[in-house]
């Protein structure tokens, strides 16, 4: 694989807004390092006939926690750091994921958020469906969200992360490259099954992202958010997709902890703190798998306000006051994680 450029160009912003770095340029060396370390990270590398590079993080290979950590930083567009530690929001739980992003709006909403819906119909097989996250989203601009962010990137190489349990079809890879405006051999797709070690880490590492997404849904001024960080326990992977999806969601819903630093009036910071926790949702109170089943496995029937951390602190930089709301629920977390009493 050719070396990716290491210079960091600055994107051109519309309307005279402050320039921001290219998230594709920032992630380029991270992707290159991931591929170079594939053997020690237990990743599979395959280049398709059109040149597209596939990185298998748990479909036909074992993958690893470290691979998931590094993939999560790629998802953040190179603007955030992800670490694993033995201390976290839940006392006595052996491992936690910690996330920090100096520009959480761009890192989480402009890159990490899985907002690009991808699909391909196959005549003799079941269709392929996935949600794409990562810096490629800022090239394709398929989501109205980028108009609100006022951000678009330019790059001749890119990467997308897909939470899938099988390899994407060749025509879809070609379509992704076209939509991103790059050659197929300049596209890297990283595949992270939900039930894999790497997939578990990269999903739980979205603890800050779900707080950012819900802040956006609540109508909070995104420009007021200056910084942020979050933590959540790392659940054990599950053998089946539905259980694995439930555990990774519940890690955030019942035991995720986020702190946001904002500008503006205290009243707005306090309201955000009150409205942000998952317990503010009508669907809170049961493991995610039970909620999903109750709605007939229709994801879109679930209250979208459910997807947020369990406890939130919002610190108002102009006054120095902080407001906290929500609570960790270790009993519901333990039930979801399959922990025997």
HELIX and SHEET records of a PDB file:
HELIX    1   1 UNK A   14  UNK A   16  5                                   3    
HELIX    2   2 UNK A   23  UNK A   36  1                                  14    
HELIX    3   3 UNK A   38  UNK A   41  1                                   4    
HELIX    4   4 UNK A   65  UNK A   75  1                                  11    
HELIX    5   5 UNK A  104  UNK A  104  1                                   1    
HELIX    6   6 UNK A  105  UNK A  112  3                                   8    
HELIX    7   7 UNK A  137  UNK A  140  1                                   4    
HELIX    8   8 UNK A  145  UNK A  149  1                                   5    
HELIX    9   9 UNK A  170  UNK A  180  1                                  11    
HELIX   10  10 UNK A  184  UNK A  186  5                                   3    
HELIX   11  11 UNK A  197  UNK A  204  1                                   8    
HELIX   12  12 UNK A  207  UNK A  217  1                                  11    
HELIX   13  13 UNK A  222  UNK A  224  5                                   3    
HELIX   14  14 UNK A  241  UNK A  255  1                                  15    
HELIX   15  15 UNK A  266  UNK A  276  1                                  11    
HELIX   16  16 UNK A  278  UNK A  280  5                                   3    
HELIX   17  17 UNK A  288  UNK A  294  1                                   7    
HELIX   18  18 UNK A  299  UNK A  301  5                                   3    
HELIX   19  19 UNK A  304  UNK A  306  5                                   3    
HELIX   20  20 UNK A  330  UNK A  337  1                                   8    
SHEET    1   A 6 UNK A  44  UNK A  47  0                                        
SHEET    2   A 6 UNK A  53  UNK A  56 -1                                        
SHEET    3   A 6 UNK A 187  UNK A 191  1                                        
SHEET    4   A 6 UNK A 158  UNK A 162  1                                        
SHEET    5   A 6 UNK A 128  UNK A 133 -1                                        
SHEET    6   A 6 UNK A 116  UNK A 120 -1                                        
SHEET    1   B 6 UNK A  80  UNK A  85  0                                        
SHEET    2   B 6 UNK A  96  UNK A 101 -1                                        
SHEET    3   B 6 UNK A 225  UNK A 233 -1                                        
SHEET    4   B 6 UNK A 257  UNK A 262 -1                                        
SHEET    5   B 6 UNK A 311  UNK A 316  1                                        
SHEET    6   B 6 UNK A 322  UNK A 326 -1                                        
END                                                                             
